[in-house]
Amino acid sequence: MNKRAPGRPPAGSADARAALLGEARKAFREKSYDEVTLRALSEAAGVDHALVRHYFGSKGELFVEAMEIPDAAIGIVELLRRHPDEEWGALIAEVFLTPDDDATRTAVQVIRAATSEPRAAQLIREFHQRQIRLGLMDLGVSHAGVRASLIGSLVVGLTFSSEILGLPEFENAPLETRRALLTSILDAILTTRLGPDGSD
């Protein structure tokens, strides 16, 4: 009868799944999507390789579960709800400009992976739909879909240009400059008067 090596979680246990998920979170934040292999994850977690697909189905599914959306991003609608709408642009800018390191790494890896992995792209679309578009609709903002799309494009574009392309100008500008510019753009997106539109 085969014995489990000391310290290895038993196959089929909740510990095995948690160990795999923990290793995946670490690996996907430190490496690109293509660099991470399921075999390496299972070896690092100390579990049988077959359990990766048993629990998660595919690398794409594991990636989606491992790369959690930061709490600050998820809670932004509730933050806006507690303030008058003339402050919304500044509040969103502040959340974007003061992320923690884990949130930044998560955003960068999701954006990188989205160019080649459909499930990563779906993660961005789902966040856009559930958190940004529906959030703006819930707050009573008109034309929520088009405004949300522009906000999402702005956030993804700035992250891509500074963290992936390495364009330094915006990131290296003084914080007050970045805050003022981003607030101004977000205010325009959120408050510009638009004609009738029945798509929302």
N, C-alpha and C positions, 0 to 999 in steps of 0.2 A: 504494500500500500504506500502510495506517495505521500510524503509529508510536506506541508507548506513550510517554506523557508521562514525563519524568524523575522518578524517585522513586516512581512508581506500581508496585505489585506486578503481575507479569504475570497475565493472566486464567488461571484454572485452576491456578495454582501453590499450593504449600503456604503461601507467603508471603501470598497473597491471603486465604486462609482465616484465617490467624493474625491478619492485620490487621483483618479483620471481627470476629473474636472479641475482640480487644483493645479495639476501639472500643465493642463491645457491653457489655463489662464496665464500662468507664468510664461509658457513657451510662446503663445501668440502675442504677448506684449513685448517680448524680447526679440522675436524673429519674425520674418515675413511669413505670410500664409504658406507660400510654396516651400519654405525651408523646414516647416514643421511636418514630421511624419508620424503616422499613427503608431508605428512600431516603436519609435523613440519615446513617444508618450507612454505607451504601455510599460516599457522597460523602466522609465523613470518613476512611474507610479508603482512598480512592482507587482503588476497584475498580468494575467494572460492576455495576449494580443487580441484574441477573439472577443474579449469583453468590450473592447472599444466599439465595435460595430453592434454588439448586443445591446449596449446601453444607448448609443448615440446614432447608429445607422451609417453615418458617413462623416468625413472630416468637416464638410460644410455644416452639418447639423451640430457637431461638437463646437465648431467655431462660434456659431450663433449663440449657443448656450453659454459658452465661456466668456464671450465679450459682452459683458453687461453694460447697459447704458448708464452713465453716471447719474447718481441721485439728483444732483443739481439740475441737470437737464430735464429729468423727468418731472421735477417739482416746480418748473418755471411758471406753469400756468397758475398754480396756486399762489405763487409769489406775486404775479401780476394782478391777480384778483384782489389782493390786499392793498393795491395802490391805484391812484387815478391814472387814466390812460395816457396823460401827458408825460408820465414818468416811465412808461413801458420800454421805450427805446433805450433809455439809460440803464434800466435794470437788466435787460437782455445783454447789453454790451458788457456790463459788469460781470455777469455770469461767464460770458465767453472769454473775457480778458483775465479772469482769475481762476483757471482750472487747476486742479492738483495734477501731479505728474502721472498718476495712474489714468486719470481721465484723458489727458493728452495722448498718452501711449495707446489707449483704447481707440480713440478717434482716428489716429494716424493709421493703425493697423486695419481698422475696418475700411477706411477709405482706400488704402492700398489694395486690400483683398477684393474690394468691390469691382475693380477693373477686370478681374478674371474669374471670380467666384460668384455665381448667381445668388447663393444664399447670403453672402455678405452684402451684395447690392440690395437684396430683399430686406435685410436688417435696417438699412438706411431708409428704404421706402416705408417700412412699417413704422419707424420712428417718426418720419415726416407725417404720415397719415394720422397716427394715433396721438402724437404729442403736439405737433405744430398745427396742422390743419384743423383737427377736431378741437384742439385747445383754443384756437382763435375763434372758431365758430361758437364755442361755449361762452366765450367772452363777449360775443355779440359783434365781432368785427365783420364788416361787410367784405365780400370778395375774398373770403378766407383762403380759398384754394390757391389763387394766384399770389396773394401776399405771402402765404406760407411757403410756396415754392421758391419765391425770391429770397426769403430769409434763409431757407435751407441751402440754396445755392451760394449765398454770401458766406455762411458759416463753413460749408464744405470747401469752398474756393479759397478762403483765407487759410484754413488748415492745410490744404494741399500746397498752396504756394509757399507758405513759410516752413512747414515741417517736412514736406516731401521734395518739392523743387528747390528749396533752400533760398528763395528770394528774401533778402534780409531787410528791405527798407521798412516795411510796416512793423515787423517784429522788433526792429532796433529803434524805432521812433520812441520818444518819451511817452510814458503811460497816458498822460493827460492828452497828448495829441491823438493817440490811438482811441482813447475813450471818446473824445469829441467827434472824431470822424465817424466812428462806428455808430455812435448815438444818433448823429445827424442822418445817416443813411437809414437806420432802423426806424427813426421817426417818420421819414419820408415814406417808407414802405407801409407803415402802419396807419398813417393819417391822411395820405393823399386822397382827395375826393375822387371817386370813380363813378362812372355812369351805371345805370341799371344792369344787372347781370344775374341771370337765373341759375347759374351753374352750381352755386353753393347750396 
